[in-house]
Amino acid sequence: MRQRLTAPAVMIASGLSLYAGAALAVGLFERFPPTIVAWFRVAAAGVVLLVVVRPARWEFTRRVGLAAGVFGCVTMGMNMVFYEAIAELPLGTAVAIEFMGPIVVAAWGSRSIRDWLALLLAGGGVLLMSGARWSASPRGVIFALLAATLWAIYIVLGARIATAGSSNGRLTVGFCYATVVGLPLVAVLWPHGAGVPLPTVVGLGILSAAIPYSLDQVVLRMAGPSYFAILLALLPLTAALLGAVALGQSLSIAEMVGIVAVVGAVVARDHR
């Protein structure tokens, strides 16, 4: 029983760090395009992890380095297109569309009626908590669908890295390569005369990327990609409860039903 609770607990801890970082990012969105904020997130995490993890030189080369680089670029791209989506769509709608990615991964790994029940509960719970509503922004929907696709790829590639040994080293290498790949785009989009708010960017990298993505590796090792995809439904649940407890925000009936559904999904999923 204790072991079965560990993965959800780690995912909730990841969510708390993620949303603390999101609070730091609010001011950045007023000064920089969403794409640059997403790059800040990955680049700062890459630098911090490089200092802390100090991966071996061979991890930057050959097939290992290439695989890590692809994973890092997918992670950065996922953040960029999601930030562009929420610039065009209501947040709840963007979250609901993006969650289609984990749903596909969970469906691919579902083998029993209990697994499918968990999948339906998780998907329905996220939809209810997100408060998604129709939006007439095709551009925003396209960005959200791209985010969903990249999130699914992130889970699959992340699972391989998590079980390949030295996962934090490869995570670091991936973020470093992604930082370099994203530099030309950042240079083009950089606002004239803008400086780098270094303390905020470092805090964003630690709280919104270094900690949660490292914890993702822990959960992927414990749970595997299919159960991990279900556990991702705990992120909007964490946000809703954090708003209720820390900010005094009242939960709607739909949000409360969604929370119950997500908890039911986590309990129902046959995690082996």
N, C-alpha and C positions, 0 to 999 in steps of 0.2 A: 504494500500500500504506500509506504513511504517513498519507494522508488518511482511509483506511478505519479506521485505528486511533484517530483523534482522538476521534470520538464516543464509543466505549466508554471511552476514558481519561477523558473529561470526566464521563461518568456515574459512573465509579468514584470520582472526586474528589468528586462530589456526595454519593455514598453515605458516604464517610469523614466529611464534614462533618455529614451527617444523623445518623450514629450517635454522633458526638462530642456533638452537641446532645441526643440521647436520653439520654446519660449524665447530663447536667445536669438533665434533666426528672424523673429518678427521685425526687428529694426532693420535687418539686412535687406529684406524685401522692399523696403521703402527707398533704398539707395542703389540696389543692383537688380539686373534682370534675374528671373528664376533660375535660368541655366547657370549663371555665375554662382549663385548661392549653393546650388547642388554641387558645383565643382569645388567650392570652398569646403564643403562637408567632407568630400572624399580626399581632397588634397591635404587638409589639416590632419585628418585621421591617418593618412599615409605617413606624414612626417612624424607624428607622435608615436605610431607603432614602429617606425623605423628606429627610433631612439630606444624604445622599450624592448622590442622583440629582437632586433639586430639579426635579421636572417642571414644565412650563409650566402656567399657569392654565387655558389652553384644554383641556388634557388631562383636567381635572375636569368638563368641561361637554359638552353635546350628546351625540351618539351615541358618540363616543369614550369619554367619561366613563362613560356607561351600560354599554357593553360591558366596560370595565375593571372596573366595579363588580360586574357579574354574575360575571365571572371570579374576582374576589376573594372573593365570597360562596360560590361553588362550592368554592374552595380551602379556605376556613375550614370550610364544612360537611363537606367530605371528611375533614378532620382531626378534627372533633368526633365524627362518627359512628364513625370508626375507633377513636378512643380509647375510646368507649363500648363498641365491640365487644370490644376486648381486656380490658375490665373484666369481660366476661361469658364470653368464650371463651378457650381456650388460644391463645397468640400465633400458633403455627404454623397453626392452623385459620383464624383471622381473616385471616392473610396469604394463605392459599390461596384463600379465598373472595373477598377483595378483588381478587386478581390476575385474576379473571374479567373485570374492567373492561378492563384493557389487552389481554387476550386477544381480546375482542370487537373492539376498535379494530384490532388487528393482523390479525384475520381479515377485517375489512371491506376492508383494503388489500392483501390477499394476491392475487396474480395468477398465480403459477406453483407448480409442485410443490415447488420449492425454498423458496418462501415458506411454504407449508403445513408443510413439514418443520421449518423453523425455529420455526414457531408451536407445533407439537407438542413439540419439544424444550424450548422455553422453558417451556411450561405444565407438562410433566412434571418438568422440573428444579426448578421452584419448589415443586411438590407434594412432591417427595422431600426437598428441603432444609428445608421448613417443618415436616416431621414431623406434618402435619395428622392429626387423629383426630376421630372423631365426637363431637359434644357435644349434649346434650339441652337446650340453651338457645335456644329460639325467638327470644327477644329479642336475644340476641347474634348469631344468624344474620341477623336482619332488619337490624341495624345494619351487619353486614359486607357484606350485599348492597347497602345504601344507599351504603356507602363505595365498592364496586365501580362502581356506577352513576355516582357523582360523579367517580370517578377517570377513567372513560371520557370524561365531559363535560369534565373538566379538560384532558385531552390534546387534544381537538378544539378547544376554545376557546384553549388555550395555543398551539397551532400557528398559529392566526389572528393572535394577538397577536405571536408571534415574527417573523412575516413582514410585519407591518404598519408597521414602523419605530418607533423609540423604544420598544422592548419593555420596557426597564427602567422607563421613565417610566410606562407603562400598568400594569406590575406594581405599582409603588408606589401609583398611584391606586387600583387594585383593593383592595390591602391596607388602605388608609386608609378606603375606603368600608365594607369588611367589618368593620373595627374598630368603626365607628360603629353599623352594623346589629346587631352582636353585643352591644353594651353593655347593652340592657335584659335580655337573658337572663343575662348575667354578674351584673348587679345582683341578680336574683332568686336566683341560685344561690350568691352569695358567702357563704362561711362567716362566722359571727358573730365579730367581733374579729380577723379575719385581716388581716395587713399584706401589702404587696407586696414580695416579695424581689427588689428591683430588679436587682442584679447578675446573679442567676441568670436572671431573665426576659429581660434584654438579651442575655445569652449564648445563651439558647435561641433568641431571635429571629434572631440573626446566624447561628448554626451550623445550626439546624434549618429555617430558612425563607429568610432573605435570600440566603444563599450557594447552597443547593441549588436553590431555585426560579429564581434568576437563571441558574444553570448549565443548568437544564431548558430555558430559552429558547434558550441557545446550541446545545444538542443538537437541539432541535426545528427550528431553522433549518438545521442541517447534515443532519439525518436525515429529517425529515418525521414525521408522527404514527404511521404504521404501524411503521417501523423503531424509532422512539422507544419504542413499546409493547414491542417485543422487548427493547430495551436495558434496560428497567426490571427485567428478570429478573436483571441484574447486581447489583441492590441486596441481595437476600438472599445472593447469592454473596459480595459484599463483607463482609457481616456474618459469614458463616461463616468466611471466611479471616481476618478481623480477630480473631475469637474464638480461632482456632487459633494465630495468630502472636503476638498481644499478650497473650492471657490463658492460653495453654497448653491450651486446650480441644481435646480430641481429636475428630476428625471421624468420624462413623459411615460405614459402607459406603454407606448410602442418600444421605448428604450428599455423599460423593465422587462418586457416580454422578450426582447432581443437578448438581454443579458442572461435570462433563464435558458434561452435556446442555445446560446454559446456554451454555457456551463454544461448543459445536457450533452452537447456535441463532444466536449472534451471527455466527459465521463463515459459516453457510449462508445467512443472510438476504441476498437480492439487493438491496442498498442502492443505489438509483440516485438 
